[in-house]
Amino acid sequence: MSTKSEIKHVQGKSTTLKSMIILALLFFIFGLVSWVNTILVPYFQLTLQLSNFQSSFVTFAFYIAYLVMAIPSSFLLNKVGYKRGMMFGLWCMAIGALLFVPAAYWRLYQLFLLGLFLLGVGLAILQSAANPYVTIVGPIESAAKRMSIVGTGNKLAGVIANLIFAGVVIRESDKVLMREIESGLYTGATLETALDTLIKGVMTPYLILAIALFIFGIVVRYSALPELDPSVVNKRSAEDESSQKSIFQYPALILGVIAMFFHIGTQMIALATSIQYAGTMGESLAGPAKNIPSYTMLLTFLGYFIGIILIPRYLKQRNALLICALLNLVLSVLIISTSGTVNFLGITSDISIWYLVMMGLPNALLYAGIWPLAINGLGKHTNLGSAFLVMALCGSAFMPMIYHSLVELNSSLSPFAAMKYAYWILIPSFAYIVWYAAYGYRIRSWKKSEVVKNTVVS
């Protein structure tokens, strides 16, 4: 039984190259808008005076959109095509970014959350289009390599997003003000005035972002990207097509959705909690600790280059997924079990925070490894299967909230000990991804007897 995919719509390497450049730019935008949330969490916690749990709604509002919009996005793409779908996604993001202006003016958290939700809706549409596009625009066996190539744009944005935010939004005078607020120097009306001054810094950058997103939507619509028909380019054999009529008859997809949920959720925990974790060790948002997510993203950026070099020539994408999941499982255990003060990059902290940062390197190849294994051979179900995987990105909405709930359940401990203990949630998550990479992706039917030993994407 053959599982080999045939690409019929992309006729030459030059077309594929042009497509990959445009897609890399799209993934850069994904990263710029997504990863800035890692600094928005502590920033809003300070400027809007939120609790740890309340601040987790920043990531929840953004990523819950993936759960709500992923399946509607697949129907939209089936109706209007990939290119127009991408344009609509970018325009929706532009509206979300624009809402930051009145939200900052009135310092209204609910309006910020609505803006974040619309940014997430737009990204859900874009992800539903761009991820399967990258997978099927070339041979399925090198899909992880293409994912790594466009992923460099995503993680490059992750590296610079916090630096741009810190440089553009948090001015030198704001750093002094932030330290004074953190020290409790202001109260009452003077505190409200100081908070108003701080939060208005987001207005101009997000207005510029809204304009840029709208323009880029038009550019993508009339770009050289070819329209692809996933029902043709991502087929299984005729026998499989006739025997599996429901999306739920593809165990590798359903199990892959769970793996993606855990991967995305744990990645967001590592990024969105690192600054707060450093804060429990005496570090300030106005100090070097604000750069910790950028260090994680820098390692992820490096991991993508390793993937580009090694996959598939020297390392099968399935093996890369297995190795990286195992590495993160080991790092998770080290976060919980080790302690000791270190001074590195101007940050005095417990060594466990650097194990959290190190997760960025293996994280690079988890997303790129799970996606092609999960959607391989879906044929006419490719768009819907991709929508299911996009829905799994809501792991970034739920898992940080579960993490913060664990922190608050251990409020009798010191803030540092409570946060460190809550990282236990990482261990079963990575253990599942290890199982999926070793065995789960090979399951072709819910009947135990039907397991494939080798597939074209392994």
Secondary structure, DSSP 8 states (H G I E B T S, - for coil): --------S---HHHHHHHHHHHHHHHHHHHHHHHTHHHHHHHHHHHTT--HHHHTHHHHHHHHHHHHHHHHHHHHHHHH-HHHHHHHHHHHHHHHHHTHHHHHHHT-HHHHHHHHHHHHHHHHHHHHHHHHHHHHSS-GGGHHHHHHHHHHHHHHHHHHHHHHHHHHTS-HHHHHHHHHHHTT---HHHHHHHHHHHHGGGHHHHHHHHHHHHHHHHHHHTSS-----HHHHT---HHHHHH--SGGG-HHHHHHHHHHHHHHHHHHHHHHTHHHHHHTTT--TTTGGGGHHHHHHHHHHHHHHHHHHHTTTTS-HHHHHHHHHHHHHHHHHHHHH---EEEETTEEEETHHHHHHHTHHHHHHHHHHHHHHHHTT-GGGHHHHHHHHHHGGGHHHHHHHHHHHHHHHTTTS-HHHHHHHHGGGHHHHHHHHHHHHHTGGGB-SSSTT-B-S--TT-
